[in-house]
Amino acid sequence: MTCKGWNVYRPEINIKPWEPLSKELEEGNKRSNWVEREPFAYWKGNPIVAATRQDLLKCNVSDNQDWNARVYAQDWIKESKEGYKQSDLASQCIHR
């Protein structure tokens, strides 16, 4: 991996190099207009790797508060066994 982090394929989490990924994200963005997307901030990842990521989980909907954020902990082991069907970045372009 380079210092930018996006120039090499990350097979353990199925993230492609930036050039092909950026093209897929561009196509994913074309699938719906901004105003038609779910009006939530969205994050999916591994919250265990940093305290700041664990703090993100506090922004999720609770009985007392809705910060208009949808935050999901990604289980990469389960995801790799299931063929990365829930972690395709281009298919996540449904949120604002």
OpenMM code with the backbone's topology and positions (N, CA, C; nanometers):
from openmm import Vec3, app, unit

residues = "MET THR CYS LYS GLY TRP ASN VAL TYR ARG PRO GLU ILE ASN ILE LYS PRO TRP GLU PRO LEU SER LYS GLU LEU GLU GLU GLY ASN LYS ARG SER ASN TRP VAL GLU ARG GLU PRO PHE ALA TYR TRP LYS GLY ASN PRO ILE VAL ALA ALA THR ARG GLN ASP LEU LEU LYS CYS ASN VAL SER ASP ASN GLN ASP TRP ASN ALA ARG VAL TYR ALA GLN ASP TRP ILE LYS GLU SER LYS GLU GLY TYR LYS GLN SER ASP LEU ALA SER GLN CYS ILE HIS ARG".split()
positions = [
    Vec3(0.0850, -0.1178, 0.0000),
    Vec3(0.0000, 0.0000, 0.0000),
    Vec3(0.0886, 0.1228, 0.0000),
    Vec3(0.0475, 0.2234, -0.0745),
    Vec3(0.1208, 0.3486, -0.0769),
    Vec3(0.0685, 0.4386, 0.0345),
    Vec3(0.1339, 0.5505, 0.0544),
    Vec3(0.0904, 0.6398, 0.1611),
    Vec3(-0.0476, 0.6991, 0.1347),
    Vec3(-0.0899, 0.7077, 0.0103),
    Vec3(-0.2244, 0.7562, -0.0190),
    Vec3(-0.3285, 0.6501, 0.0159),
    Vec3(-0.2902, 0.5253, 0.0128),
    Vec3(-0.3801, 0.4197, 0.0550),
    Vec3(-0.4746, 0.3684, -0.0515),
    Vec3(-0.4880, 0.4343, -0.1649),
    Vec3(-0.5871, 0.3941, -0.2636),
    Vec3(-0.5250, 0.3391, -0.3904),
    Vec3(-0.3962, 0.3248, -0.3954),
    Vec3(-0.3321, 0.2836, -0.5191),
    Vec3(-0.3148, 0.1333, -0.5320),
    Vec3(-0.3505, 0.0598, -0.4310),
    Vec3(-0.3353, -0.0841, -0.4374),
    Vec3(-0.4648, -0.1523, -0.3976),
    Vec3(-0.4877, -0.2652, -0.4581),
    Vec3(-0.6046, -0.3455, -0.4248),
    Vec3(-0.5902, -0.3991, -0.2825),
    Vec3(-0.6953, -0.3878, -0.2026),
    Vec3(-0.6958, -0.4393, -0.0661),
    Vec3(-0.7849, -0.5624, -0.0636),
    Vec3(-0.7315, -0.6796, -0.0994),
    Vec3(-0.8164, -0.7981, -0.1112),
    Vec3(-0.8837, -0.8388, 0.0187),
    Vec3(-0.8234, -0.8074, 0.1307),
    Vec3(-0.8826, -0.8486, 0.2582),
    Vec3(-1.0136, -0.7763, 0.2867),
    Vec3(-1.0358, -0.6625, 0.2222),
    Vec3(-1.1630, -0.5923, 0.2394),
    Vec3(-1.2244, -0.5543, 0.1049),
    Vec3(-1.1707, -0.6078, -0.0030),
    Vec3(-1.2269, -0.5928, -0.1372),
    Vec3(-1.2355, -0.4476, -0.1833),
    Vec3(-1.1398, -0.3651, -0.1479),
    Vec3(-1.1354, -0.2279, -0.1969),
    Vec3(-1.0358, -0.2224, -0.3120),
    Vec3(-1.0836, -0.1748, -0.4243),
    Vec3(-1.0043, -0.1704, -0.5469),
    Vec3(-0.9131, -0.0478, -0.5486),
    Vec3(-0.8156, -0.0475, -0.6397),
    Vec3(-0.7342, 0.0726, -0.6575),
    Vec3(-0.8218, 0.1912, -0.6988),
    Vec3(-0.7740, 0.3119, -0.6744),
    Vec3(-0.8557, 0.4314, -0.6913),
    Vec3(-0.9124, 0.4474, -0.8327),
    Vec3(-0.8353, 0.4267, -0.9363),
    Vec3(-0.8837, 0.4505, -1.0733),
    Vec3(-1.0097, 0.3702, -1.1049),
    Vec3(-1.0089, 0.2365, -1.0928),
    Vec3(-1.1338, 0.1643, -1.1223),
    Vec3(-1.2437, 0.1938, -1.0204),
    Vec3(-1.2074, 0.2132, -0.8948),
    Vec3(-1.3078, 0.2434, -0.7927),
    Vec3(-1.3759, 0.3767, -0.8206),
    Vec3(-1.3000, 0.4773, -0.8594),
    Vec3(-1.3598, 0.6081, -0.8856),
    Vec3(-1.4592, 0.6012, -1.0012),
    Vec3(-1.4313, 0.5183, -1.1010),
    Vec3(-1.5257, 0.5011, -1.2122),
    Vec3(-1.6540, 0.4333, -1.1636),
    Vec3(-1.6406, 0.3334, -1.0783),
    Vec3(-1.7582, 0.2655, -1.0228),
    Vec3(-1.8401, 0.3600, -0.9353),
    Vec3(-1.7722, 0.4431, -0.8566),
    Vec3(-1.8432, 0.5402, -0.7725),
    Vec3(-1.9171, 0.6431, -0.8575),
    Vec3(-1.8551, 0.6845, -0.9663),
    Vec3(-1.9202, 0.7794, -1.0564),
    Vec3(-2.0478, 0.7182, -1.1139),
    Vec3(-2.0411, 0.5923, -1.1547),
    Vec3(-2.1598, 0.5232, -1.2058),
    Vec3(-2.2642, 0.5066, -1.0957),
    Vec3(-2.2211, 0.4724, -0.9752),
    Vec3(-2.3125, 0.4580, -0.8627),
    Vec3(-2.3844, 0.5877, -0.8313),
    Vec3(-2.3133, 0.6987, -0.8453),
    Vec3(-2.3729, 0.8297, -0.8204),
    Vec3(-2.4799, 0.8650, -0.9227),
    Vec3(-2.4701, 0.8097, -1.0412),
    Vec3(-2.5668, 0.8391, -1.1471),
    Vec3(-2.6991, 0.7641, -1.1280),
    Vec3(-2.7014, 0.6659, -1.0412),
    Vec3(-2.8216, 0.5838, -1.0245),
    Vec3(-2.9385, 0.6587, -0.9617),
    Vec3(-2.9103, 0.7620, -0.8843),
    Vec3(-3.0192, 0.8405, -0.8250),
    Vec3(-2.9750, 0.9849, -0.8063),
    Vec3(-3.0724, 1.0741, -0.8163),
    Vec3(-3.0454, 1.2163, -0.7930),
    Vec3(-3.0253, 1.2407, -0.6447),
    Vec3(-2.9547, 1.3473, -0.6134),
    Vec3(-2.9242, 1.3811, -0.4739),
    Vec3(-3.0509, 1.3917, -0.3892),
    Vec3(-3.1518, 1.4605, -0.4371),
    Vec3(-3.2728, 1.4824, -0.3580),
    Vec3(-3.3533, 1.3540, -0.3372),
    Vec3(-3.3326, 1.2535, -0.4200),
    Vec3(-3.4024, 1.1258, -0.4067),
    Vec3(-3.3335, 1.0307, -0.3087),
    Vec3(-3.2154, 1.0647, -0.2664),
    Vec3(-3.1389, 0.9759, -0.1781),
    Vec3(-3.1862, 0.9869, -0.0343),
    Vec3(-3.1539, 0.8858, 0.0435),
    Vec3(-3.1883, 0.8870, 0.1855),
    Vec3(-3.1160, 1.0037, 0.2528),
    Vec3(-3.1887, 1.0876, 0.3269),
    Vec3(-3.1302, 1.2100, 0.3825),
    Vec3(-3.0529, 1.1876, 0.5122),
    Vec3(-2.9569, 1.0977, 0.5063),
    Vec3(-2.8788, 1.0651, 0.6252),
    Vec3(-2.7301, 1.0671, 0.5923),
    Vec3(-2.6511, 1.1060, 0.6895),
    Vec3(-2.5076, 1.0812, 0.6808),
    Vec3(-2.4904, 0.9306, 0.6958),
    Vec3(-2.3947, 0.8736, 0.6280),
    Vec3(-2.3795, 0.7280, 0.6235),
    Vec3(-2.2331, 0.6907, 0.6424),
    Vec3(-2.2096, 0.5904, 0.7263),
    Vec3(-2.0740, 0.5370, 0.7429),
    Vec3(-2.0845, 0.3890, 0.7722),
    Vec3(-1.9995, 0.3108, 0.7081),
    Vec3(-1.9895, 0.1680, 0.7362),
    Vec3(-1.8415, 0.1342, 0.7417),
    Vec3(-1.7988, 0.0700, 0.8483),
    Vec3(-1.6585, 0.0352, 0.8602),
    Vec3(-1.6311, -0.0405, 0.9884),
    Vec3(-1.5048, -0.0533, 1.0196),
    Vec3(-1.4614, -0.1266, 1.1375),
    Vec3(-1.4382, -0.0277, 1.2515),
    Vec3(-1.5274, -0.0242, 1.3497),
    Vec3(-1.5117, 0.0719, 1.4589),
    Vec3(-1.4063, 0.0317, 1.5613),
    Vec3(-1.3561, -0.0885, 1.5512),
    Vec3(-1.2617, -0.1391, 1.6516),
    Vec3(-1.1214, -0.0803, 1.6340),
    Vec3(-1.0888, -0.0328, 1.5146),
    Vec3(-0.9510, 0.0093, 1.4872),
    Vec3(-0.9128, 0.1444, 1.5463),
    Vec3(-1.0110, 0.2250, 1.5883),
    Vec3(-0.9769, 0.3565, 1.6441),
    Vec3(-1.0902, 0.4060, 1.7336),
    Vec3(-1.0528, 0.4780, 1.8362),
    Vec3(-1.1524, 0.5336, 1.9285),
    Vec3(-1.2451, 0.6318, 1.8583),
    Vec3(-1.1925, 0.7058, 1.7617),
    Vec3(-1.2775, 0.8006, 1.6896),
    Vec3(-1.3862, 0.7285, 1.6111),
    Vec3(-1.3543, 0.6115, 1.5609),
    Vec3(-1.4556, 0.5330, 1.4906),
    Vec3(-1.5592, 0.4781, 1.5881),
    Vec3(-1.5168, 0.4425, 1.7068),
    Vec3(-1.6120, 0.3964, 1.8080),
    Vec3(-1.7070, 0.5090, 1.8454),
    Vec3(-1.6552, 0.6314, 1.8469),
    Vec3(-1.7400, 0.7470, 1.8757),
    Vec3(-1.8486, 0.7653, 1.7700),
    Vec3(-1.8193, 0.7269, 1.6454),
    Vec3(-1.9198, 0.7375, 1.5397),
    Vec3(-2.0469, 0.6590, 1.5734),
    Vec3(-2.0298, 0.5461, 1.6384),
    Vec3(-2.1448, 0.4622, 1.6721),
    Vec3(-2.2426, 0.5343, 1.7637),
    Vec3(-2.1944, 0.6327, 1.8385),
    Vec3(-2.2812, 0.7105, 1.9271),
    Vec3(-2.3773, 0.7994, 1.8490),
    Vec3(-2.3500, 0.8199, 1.7210),
    Vec3(-2.4349, 0.9047, 1.6373),
    Vec3(-2.5524, 0.8290, 1.5778),
    Vec3(-2.5617, 0.7009, 1.6005),
    Vec3(-2.6707, 0.6226, 1.5455),
    Vec3(-2.8028, 0.6565, 1.6129),
    Vec3(-2.9096, 0.6173, 1.5503),
    Vec3(-3.0434, 0.6410, 1.6040),
    Vec3(-3.0593, 0.5680, 1.7371),
    Vec3(-3.1208, 0.6367, 1.8313),
    Vec3(-3.1534, 0.5747, 1.9597),
    Vec3(-3.2980, 0.6100, 1.9934),
    Vec3(-3.3466, 0.5610, 2.1033),
    Vec3(-3.4822, 0.5955, 2.1466),
    Vec3(-3.4950, 0.7438, 2.1787),
    Vec3(-3.3834, 0.8073, 2.2132),
    Vec3(-3.3859, 0.9470, 2.2556),
    Vec3(-3.3417, 1.0469, 2.1489),
    Vec3(-3.2693, 1.0018, 2.0483),
    Vec3(-3.2091, 1.0968, 1.9549),
    Vec3(-3.1951, 1.0370, 1.8151),
    Vec3(-3.2190, 1.1194, 1.7153),
    Vec3(-3.1893, 1.0835, 1.5774),
    Vec3(-3.1068, 1.1964, 1.5172),
    Vec3(-2.9793, 1.1700, 1.4969),
    Vec3(-2.8854, 1.2691, 1.4441),
    Vec3(-2.8841, 1.2687, 1.2917),
    Vec3(-2.9776, 1.1979, 1.2296),
    Vec3(-2.9808, 1.1813, 1.0837),
    Vec3(-2.8528, 1.1167, 1.0315),
    Vec3(-2.8046, 1.0211, 1.1074),
    Vec3(-2.6870, 0.9447, 1.0668),
    Vec3(-2.7208, 0.7968, 1.0744),
    Vec3(-2.6673, 0.7217, 0.9808),
    Vec3(-2.6814, 0.5767, 0.9821),
    Vec3(-2.5402, 0.5198, 0.9810),
    Vec3(-2.5023, 0.4600, 1.0911),
    Vec3(-2.3656, 0.4135, 1.1121),
    Vec3(-2.3688, 0.2633, 1.1355),
    Vec3(-2.2861, 0.1917, 1.0609),
    Vec3(-2.2872, 0.0458, 1.0667),
    Vec3(-2.1472, -0.0085, 1.0904),
    Vec3(-2.1388, -0.1038, 1.1815),
    Vec3(-2.0124, -0.1745, 1.2041),
    Vec3(-2.0034, -0.2857, 1.1000),
    Vec3(-1.8939, -0.2883, 1.0271),
    Vec3(-1.8735, -0.3878, 0.9216),
    Vec3(-1.7973, -0.5069, 0.9779),
    Vec3(-1.8515, -0.6252, 0.9625),
    Vec3(-1.7845, -0.7486, 1.0007),
    Vec3(-1.7131, -0.8014, 0.8766),
    Vec3(-1.5844, -0.7695, 0.8640),
    Vec3(-1.5105, -0.8037, 0.7424),
    Vec3(-1.4912, -0.9530, 0.7252),
    Vec3(-1.4818, -1.0278, 0.8327),
    Vec3(-1.4668, -1.1732, 0.8202),
    Vec3(-1.5934, -1.2331, 0.7598),
    Vec3(-1.7084, -1.1952, 0.8146),
    Vec3(-1.8355, -1.2426, 0.7606),
    Vec3(-1.8527, -1.1958, 0.6159),
    Vec3(-1.8187, -1.0718, 0.5906),
    Vec3(-1.8335, -1.0151, 0.4566),
    Vec3(-1.7479, -1.0895, 0.3550),
    Vec3(-1.6255, -1.1239, 0.3913),
    Vec3(-1.5383, -1.1964, 0.2977),
    Vec3(-1.5936, -1.3353, 0.2676),
    Vec3(-1.6528, -1.3997, 0.3663),
    Vec3(-1.7120, -1.5320, 0.3456),
    Vec3(-1.8357, -1.5262, 0.2561),
    Vec3(-1.9039, -1.4114, 0.2558),
    Vec3(-2.0267, -1.3967, 0.1779),
    Vec3(-2.0045, -1.3241, 0.0448),
    Vec3(-1.8792, -1.3029, 0.0089),
    Vec3(-1.8483, -1.2453, -0.1217),
    Vec3(-1.8604, -1.0950, -0.1317),
    Vec3(-1.8491, -1.0248, -0.0197),
    Vec3(-1.8489, -0.8781, -0.0159),
    Vec3(-1.9761, -0.8164, -0.0754),
    Vec3(-2.0882, -0.8835, -0.0607),
    Vec3(-2.2136, -0.8347, -0.1187),
    Vec3(-2.2664, -0.7098, -0.0489),
    Vec3(-2.2344, -0.6901, 0.0780),
    Vec3(-2.2857, -0.5755, 0.1534),
    Vec3(-2.1848, -0.4614, 0.1648),
    Vec3(-2.0703, -0.4743, 0.0986),
    Vec3(-1.9681, -0.3709, 0.1152),
    Vec3(-1.9233, -0.3076, -0.0159),
    Vec3(-1.9956, -0.3301, -0.1222),
    Vec3(-1.9619, -0.2684, -0.2492),
    Vec3(-1.9843, -0.1178, -0.2384),
    Vec3(-1.8784, -0.0403, -0.2491),
    Vec3(-1.8881, 0.1048, -0.2268),
    Vec3(-1.9805, 0.1734, -0.3267),
    Vec3(-1.9761, 0.1334, -0.4524),
    Vec3(-2.0588, 0.1996, -0.5539),
    Vec3(-2.2075, 0.1785, -0.5292),
    Vec3(-2.2448, 0.0696, -0.4652),
    Vec3(-2.3870, 0.0450, -0.4388),
    Vec3(-2.4351, 0.1194, -0.3136),
    Vec3(-2.3459, 0.1882, -0.2465),
    Vec3(-2.3828, 0.2618, -0.1257),
    Vec3(-2.4097, 0.4092, -0.1537),
    Vec3(-2.4208, 0.4452, -0.2795),
    Vec3(-2.4452, 0.5842, -0.3188),
    Vec3(-2.5941, 0.6173, -0.3119),
    Vec3(-2.6602, 0.5729, -0.2078),
    Vec3(-2.8034, 0.5983, -0.1927),
    Vec3(-2.8296, 0.6948, -0.0782),
    Vec3(-2.7257, 0.7403, -0.0132),
    Vec3(-2.7372, 0.8349, 0.0978),
    Vec3(-2.6808, 0.9697, 0.0571),
    Vec3(-2.7280, 1.0718, 0.1225),
    Vec3(-2.6724, 1.2059, 0.0982),
    Vec3(-2.5480, 1.2170, 0.1776),
] * unit.nanometer
topology = app.Topology()
chain = topology.addChain("A")
for resn in residues:
    res = topology.addResidue(resn, chain)
    for name in ("N", "CA", "C"):
        topology.addAtom(name, app.Element.getBySymbol(name[0]), res)
